[in-house]
Amino acid sequence: MDFRRIEAIFLIVFFSLDIFLFLSFRNSQQLVSSSSTNTSTVTEMRKRNISFGTLDTKNGSAYYLGSQPDNSLAQNVNKLRNQEVQYDETSRKLTSSLNSTIAVTTGDRQKVMDKFIKKDSNVLFGSDYKYAPQLSTTSQMVYVGTSKLGEIYDKTCQLTFTIESGRVVSYTQTHVKSMIILHESQTIKSEKEVITNLYANSEIPNNSRISYANLAYTKLLVAKNSTIYIPVWFVTIRNKDSKVSSIKKVNAFTGNIIKNSANGDNGYNAQ
């Protein structure tokens, strides 16, 4: 692989990205600063029956990451056994129907499937994934890509099992073999800053509970056939009355709240 060529491509992409993020940060800086310095926000949230644990005030750090197209699934698909497999070269997605479905319950499904994915003949590169309850439902178990740089909450590196009538019947898989750091680490917003900013912008309703607040990488854009990832806070909010949950996404660098477009898609292509 020509790493000098890859590096040159990422430098070009990153230059364009810098301009985009600078404009985004300038537009949002005043809003983020005013909400994060409001020390009474947490007290006000509790008065409105919004439940949450202790909010971390530490500002960590993260990177801009990049990846090249990954054909590792196609190259290793012949290792899989006891399943009918299809591979889409355009989306680089593997789809599998299990010949023998797997019985699971709400209580044991993670343990059962954690064991299942460890075997290469069941799932390719299973050790590269981690169960994500935040993204999962009763009918789907979502595993996200992991690396030493962090978790990837994105459809470009995801393993999703489908459950029907208490049995795992199939799965889809995408994979990213490696990530490249495009820039030195930068400071990110703290959990407390993100939560209070969401509340200040009317994104957290009264009588709700914050179930999860996780930091992970997700796709920002694709340029010159390379994918750029950025750190994003994923905050799950559950309504105490309706029991319905929703996920809010916040740019960890700028504090911008990420909105979906009219067709339900956006540059931050998280599940």
N, C-alpha and C positions, 0 to 999 in steps of 0.2 A: 504494500500500500504506500502511496506517495504522501507522506505526512507533511512535507513542505507545501505541496499543492493544497492539501486540506486546510492547513494553517492559513494560507493566503486567502482561500475562499471565506473562512470564518472572519478574517480581519475585515474584508470588504463588507460582509453581512453585519458585523458588529458596528462598523462606522455608521451605517444607516440606522441601526438600532439605537445608537447613542442619541441621534437627532430626535427620533420618535419619543424616547423615554424622557429626554430633557423637556420637550414641549409638554408631555403628560405631567411630569413632576411640577413644572411651573404653574400649570393650571390648578393643581390640587393642593399645593403646599399650604396655602392659607387655611383651607378647610381642615386638613389633617392636624395642623398645629393647634388650632383653636379647640378641637375636640379632645386631643390628647392631654392638654393642660387643664382640662376641666375636672378638678379633683372631686367635685360633688356628684359626678355622673354615676359612679358605682352605687352610691347611697340612693340616688334617685331610681336606679334600675331595680334595686331590691324593694323599694316602696311600691313599685308597679308589678310586683310578683314575678320578676324575672330571676330565675334561679341559675346559679353558676358557682363553680368552685373558686379557689384562690387564683387570681389572674397574675400571671408572670409579668413582671415589669422589666425584665432583662432584655436589652436589645442585642440579639445575636448577629450573626453574619451569614451571608450566602453568596452564591456565584451566579453569573450568566453561564449556562452550559449549552453545549452543542452536540449534535450527533449526525452521522452520515447514514444513508440507507442501509438497513441491516437485512441480510439474506440468510441469517443463521437458521431460521426455522425451515426454510426450503432445503437447505443443505443437510439437515438432520432428520427430516420427516420420516425417513425409512426406519428409524429406530423405534417408532411407535408401534404398539401391538394391541390387538383386541379392540379396535375402533376403526370407524370409517372416517377417513381424513380428506379434506379438501383444502387447497391453498390458493389464495388469491394473490397473484403477483403484483397487481396494482396497489392494493391496500396493504400488502405483506401481512395478511391475516390468515391464520390457520383456524379452520372450523372442524370440530371432531364430534361424531356421534358414538357414544360408548356402546359396545356390543353387550356388555353386562353392566346394567345400571347399578348405582350405589345407594343403599338405604342410609338416610341421615335423619336426625331429629334436630330440633332447635338447640338442644343442649350439647350434642356431640358432633355437630357437622364440621366445626373447625378442626377438631382433633382428627376426625376421619379423613378430611381432605388434605390436611397438612401432611399426613402420612402418605396419602395417595400421590401427591405431586413430587415426592422425594425420589420416585423411581422413574428413570429416564424413558422406560418403555410406556409409561403412563402419560407423562407430560415432559416436554423438552425444557431444560434449564429451570426446573422447578425450584431450585435453591435461590434463584434470582428474584423470587416473588414472596410477598408477605400478605397475609389476610388483612383486608381493610373493612372492618365492620361499618365504618362511616359511609362507605359507598355501597354496601350490600343491602339486600332486601330479603323478604321471605322466599322469593322465587329466584334470586340470583346471589351467588357468592362471588365477590370481587377480590382478586388478589392483585396487588400493585407491584411494579418493579421497584427493586431496592438496590442501593449501591453504597459505597463508603461516603458518597457525597449527599445522600439523602434518598427519600422515597419519591417515586414518580406517580402522581395522580393524573394519569393521562391515558387516552386510548391508544397511544403509540407504544405503550409498554404495559399491557394489562392481560390478566388471565381471568376469564369470567365463566363460572359454572352455572348452568341452568338447572333448576330444581322443579320437578313436576310430581305432584302427589307423594311427596316425601322421598323422592329418589333423584339423584343427580344423573341426568340423561345425556348431557353434552357440554361442550365448552368451546369458547373462542379464545384465541391467543395472539397477541402481538409482542414483539420483543425488541429491545435496544441492547446491543451487545456492550457498548461502551459509551461513556460521555467524555467530552473534552471541555476543560475549563477555559472559557473565553476571556476572562478578565479576573483580576485579583478580587478577593472577597470584599463585600461591601456591607455596611450596617443595614439591618432590616428592622421593621417596626416590631415592637413587643406585642405579646398577646393582649395585654391590657389596652394598649393604644388601638389595636385593631377592633376589639370588642366595643370599647367606648365610642369609637368613630362610627361603627355600624349603628349603635343606638342613637347617636346624635343625628344620623341621617335617616332615621325612622325605618331601619332595616330589621330591628328586633322588636316585635310587638309585645304588648303587655301580656301577662299570664303565660309566659313561655319559659322554656328551659334550654340552656346551651349545653348540648350533649357532647359535642366534640369541638376542639379548636386545634387543628393539625396543620403543620407547615410541610409543604411538599413542592416538588418541581412539576410544572406543567407547560405544555407547548405555548409559546408566544406567537411564533410565525414560522413559515417555511420560506427560505430564500436560497436560490441557486442549488436546489435539491438538498439543502441542509436544514435541519430542524433546530430552532433556538428555544431553549427552555428558561423559565424564570421562576423564582420562588413565589409561592402564593399561599396565603392562609385560607384554609377551608374550614368554615365555621358552620356547624349543623345546629339548627334551631328547631325545637319541637314544641308545637302548640299544646298546652296542657289540657285543653278542652277537646280539640278535634283529634289529637294524637298524630297529626300530620307533621312531617319533618321537611325542612328545606335547607339547602346548602348555599351559603353566601361565600363568595370568593373575593379576596382582597390582595392586591399587588403588595407583596411584602417589602419591596423597596420604597415605593411611593406612598402607600396607604390608599391608593385608588380602589374604590369598590368596582368590581368587574361586573358589567351588565351584559346579559344575553341580548343578542340581536333579535329582530322580529321573527326570524326563522328558527330561533333556538340555538344558533351556532354563534361562536365567536372565536377570536384568536387564541384564547385560553381554552384549549380543547379538552377540558376535563370531563370525566364521566358524570 
